[in-house]
Amino acid sequence: MSIAKPLKRLVSAVILDLDGTLLHTDGIVSDVLKAFVVRYGKQWDGRETQKILGRTPLEAAAAVVEDYKLPCSADDFLTQFTPLLYDQWCKIKVLPGANRLIKHLSGHNVPMALASNSPRENIESKISYQQGWMGSFSVIIAGDEVRTGKPSPEIFLEAAKRLNVKPSSCLVIEDSLPGVTAGKAAGMEVVAVPSIPKSHLYTEADEVINSLLDLQPELWGLPPFEDWMEGALPIEPWHIGGPVVKGFGRGSKVLGIPTANLSTKGYSALLSEHPSGVYFGWAGLSSQGLYKMVMSIGWNPYFNNTEKTIEPWLLHEFDGDFYGEELRLVIVGYIRPEANFSSLESLIAKIHEDRRIAERALDIPMYSQYRDDPYLKGSSL
């Protein structure tokens, strides 16, 4: 569920952050850091992730150098580290909803700026791999073009100036705490899309949403999306599969909803690319056939999971268990963000509502066509 304060004003322009908001840069950075700190006999464990999110490259480098006690300066760190990142920019994935949002705003002639703490050279290199992005932004402003980066408001104020709009008419969309602080200090409305699962930290934001898929532009006086249909949103299809494993024992026993759980082992990178929430699609069981399915990805806050899980519900009455059987999924649509519930009864009612939405949607040709996806029948991707 989105957490929204009463809206103060409507907007006429949008300023977007890049890393962690539009692009899944964090995964690439973590992979390169893991390899880099090994040079110094260290092991990257991710403890600095929250400290470096949204910071300038020099600030992030200083945090890593200090915390890992590396025998080099922050400047030396960047000199060695930056070229390693450059080789990886082509591999950065677009976060779900980013292309949709950029095309939507551009198509409705909403002025857009890109404001990132990264140097301009890095920004242009990253977005050069994304078709249409460069021409969609009226303004691109980088961290090396202002005196102080986020959490200073300077970068956002300069973006508003170049867009020729008042700061109070701008909506900032950010994933990091420094970015949220900067946007509010600039006198702008701010939507936070946390890149870490700690939305309770984003108290300064005017609205906190789970992912860009959940953004409602009409709440800010902007043109609404028109691609939702009967509670379902089409997404770029993606695949996941593996043997069915035993879950937490609560699907059938507590909820009355038998789920065919998949192990998350080996899928941490894939899961980090997709926001928690409820999705739907098609499921293929190696010896039993194809079925409609609805599934949750996330921490299931009602049960307070400690890890991100995948819990598909195959919409069919089976005679028995099929643990160990190969299960393949093609995920084609999105229903809602992950949410907590005040009671078990309200959780169960919502799950059954999700089922009804998924069953109806999967009869629509835009979704039913994926029933023939070769992956479901054993083909490799």
Phi, psi and omega in degrees: 000142175282150180247106187240138171273162175304133183289136183270324184202161175267160187237164179232355180216155182234134177243122184250140167281166182254292186287122179088344178256309178256326182242143179276065183288330187304320181296318179295314181300316180297318180297317180291321178297321179303315181288326186289312185291341176299330178303331182256015179073023181249163178236120180289124181242006175082004184293342179270358186307312183293327181290328186266347180299126175079000181274164173292158180305320181292320178295318179295318179297317180299321180295318180292315181301316182291313186290325181263003178051050180282142183277055178205162177277167178298322179295316179296321177303311181296322180300321180277324190279320187302315179299329179294323178291319182306323182291346186254351185304326182294344183265356183294132178272146173282134180288147181306132179092348185290309179299318179302314182294314182297315179296321181295309181294318179296319180294335178257014176057036174277123180301132181232140173235151173248122183231110186228147176289348179291154174297153182302320181302319179294316182301309183295325177295315182296312186280349178295339180274356183251113186299127175087350185291316185303319183276355183275338184262125176292329183221136169234124181231134188248165181296333180272010177250004175231162182290318180225135180277183175303140017275006172296144180282357190305317185295324179284323177296321178292323178297316178297320179299314181290332175282346182064043175229157178289145175306324182291348179262009184253142171250123177262136175241119191221152176254343188250156177297317176301323179292319177297315179300317181296317181297317180291323178295335178278357180081026183252162171281144185227127169255124178262134174238081190305132177271357172236146186284057180223062185295340180292346179279345189265049186290338180286336185292150178282334175209143176240123179239159185286322180200171178296340176297337184263359180294135177242092185302330182297338177294343183246017179078016180258159180303136181284155169293150180235021184256358174285140178221112179052046175082008182234144180238124176291141178230167174295120184301143174220164190234149173204150181195171180159180179289145177290131182241162176288136181265224184269359180076017183250345183303298181282318188286317185264318186261342186072023183230101183286117179258150178254088189288146173249145175290142177272357181298126180087357183243015184299320180294315180297316181294328179291340180279342185242127182293153176297150181158190181249127184235172175214166181171212183240145180237137175242122175259131191305327184243002187236342176121197184250143183216152169292150177211152171234144185212156175250144172235130177147203186257359180045074188302334179297323179261357174057053176301149177263352178221158178286126185240165176240118184231087178281144173244110178281124189276071183201148177271112180261150181283334183202184179285160176221044177301139179089345180284145180289124179242128179238137184236140166241120184262123189238348183209164184234141181249309185195164175285162174296145182215158173264161183226151183281341181210160177297324181296319180290326176296313181298318180298321180291320179299319179290328173295319176301319180299314182297319179297314181296315182298318179294314184298319185289355173270349180279136185307324182298336177256323184293336180300334183282357173299335181265012179300124183302333182300325182295338183255014173109355180288148177279157181281000000 
